[in-house]
Every structure is written in structure tokens, then in C-alpha cells.
Amino acid sequence: MRNLFTFFFFAIIASSHGFSKSNPGPITFPKAEILSEHTTRIPFKLIDNLIVIEAELLNQKGNFIIDTGSETLILNKVHFKTRQNDYSNSREASGVIDFIDNPLEKRLREFIIKDITIENKKSDVIDLSHIETSKKIHLLGIIGYDILKDYEVFIDMYLNQITLSRVNYEGQKLDPRQYLEKIIDTVNFKLKKHTIVLEVSVNDELLKFGLDTAAEYNQLNKRTNKKVLKYFFPSKRLMLVGASGKKIEVMAGKLYRVKLSDRIYFAPMTTLLTNLNQMNEAFGTSLDGILGYEFFRQQRTIINYKKEKLYFVEFPLNKQ
């Protein structure tokens, strides 16, 4: 059976001071802008470093996290309590820190992101109450690969919006109009099951990194090449809390000299030094790290799953 795996989403970052218990009040979103019958633009909020949008599902409206590291649509069991026989057989899922036993699975008739209706999708049903508590939001679930793969996904941290444009089986947009923004570069990636795998270099050492919109910080495998580790400069320790409440302490710092190509390079990125062995075992792959928020804040990025390509969009010259 399929293994659900979210690279970093189940490993919530907490500082040594913990989280405030105050209630920040409700989070509201303006309506999505419908550009055509195939394309919509949806504003998002950054909650800590997570991309959060508003969606409607099973007569409920609420917050969903955009997570390319998740295989399926995930529903928060706290808000979707139905009879046990409404669900299919349970299966096993895994996270960065520990395994989550037996998530329930439900087939949905309809999922609505504003005016886009997505039908006949499976979802995993997991208790995400710890996410709600730590992030102080009313969380209905997580939107993952199974929803996103049918679209060209433009993640724009500059304007805080995500644009979904439906594609055909070859990855061609059904909307013939071009983006208003200029595409300045592109790179290929490999799709390993639902995981975007990029070839990255650190000081000219080639590595494989997964790309995950729900990774609040980048991750680097602490067992990677020593020639790479010498460009990781530690600064403090953080606590990772897994879905089952298990905690581990990790080192946080800056990773330098990260490049995708001779033209695409990054400023030093906040990175956690972690053990990725469990993740690699779950996927049957060998990743040296994860790129998340720190990647997307430096590159306005378009993901095309069908073509296995990333496109990078130019920043305005007068960016403040």
C-alpha cells in the first residue's frame, strides 16, 4: 500500500522558549481571482513559514496548508468526525521523526478551492490538533501532491499568492495566455513518487535535495559529505516535535554556497542539521537534504509536475 510521507510538516519547529498560548484571532482571506476557466490566483498567508490558504470542504470553510511534500489531501480528524465505516481500511504513514500508525482514508466527492472544484479524490484523516495548537490556527487539513499535480503551480512569495493553471497529460497549460511576469530560468527535476528531487551543489559537491513547500526550514543530512558540512555554520539548537509528540534536538545554522546551476544560486539559507535516514528508507531514495521556505522566498517558482520542470520568475526591479 502507499506510504504517506510529509518531509517536514509533521516535524514542527519550536524555539526553546515555546509558543505563546494567546489567541491571535481569526485569519481571513480575500476571494481568489478567477483568471479563466482553467486558471485561478489564490492569496495566501504565511503562518510562521507555512503557506496557508482558505478552502471549502464538506460544508466547512477553513485553513489548509500547501504541502508539496505530502502525497495526498490530508484532513484534520478533529474537524471531520464521521462514522468509522465511512472510511476505508487503515494504513501506515510516516514523518521525519516518527511513524504515524494507521491513518484513516476517505474518498471525497468534492473539494472546492474557491471556484475550482476537484472531484473524486482520496484523503488521509489524521489528528492535526498539535499543528493547530502550535501554529494557533483553525486547520482543516493539508493540500498535497494528489491535488497539485494536475496544475502548473506558481508559488509567489513576493506577492503572497499561488496561481493554479490546469495542464493536460503532457503538462501543457490549457489556458493559452502567458504569464505577465518574465520567466528567467528553468531547471529539470526528477519525480520520485510524489517527491520533487533536485540536483543541488554545495561548494561544487553534487547533492540530491527534495523540494517541499511545507518545510519551515531547510534540512541537511548530518551524515552528508564533510566537504559540504564545512559550509554549514551552526548558531543554535532547536526542538523538533513529531506528530506523536516525540521530541528531538537539532542544530540550526546557515548553509552557504548552494547552487542549482551556474546561473541559479542562493544567499545563505537557514538550515537544520538532521538525520534523514528514516525519510530515505520510507521513500527508497537517498536525499541529502530538503529545500523549503528558504528556497521559495529567494525564487518565485513555477512547478510543472508533468514536465518535471521548475521555472523561475523575475522579481520586480523596485522590490522593497
Secondary structure, DSSP 8 states (H G I E B T S, - for coil): ---EE-TTTTSEEE-TT---------------EE-SSSEEEEE-EEETTEEEEEEEETTEEEEEEE-TT-SSEEEETTT----GGGSB----EE-SSSEE---EEEEEEEEEETTEEEEEEEEEEE--HHHHHHHTS-EEEEE-HHHHTTEEEEEETTTTEEEEEEB-TTS-BSS----SS-EEEEEE-EEETTEEEEEEEETTEEEEEEE-TT-SSEEEETTS-HHHHTTEEEEEEEEEE-TTS-EEEEEEEEE--EESSSS-B---EEEEEE--HHHHHHHTS--SEEE-HHHHTTSEEEEETTTTEEEEE---TT--
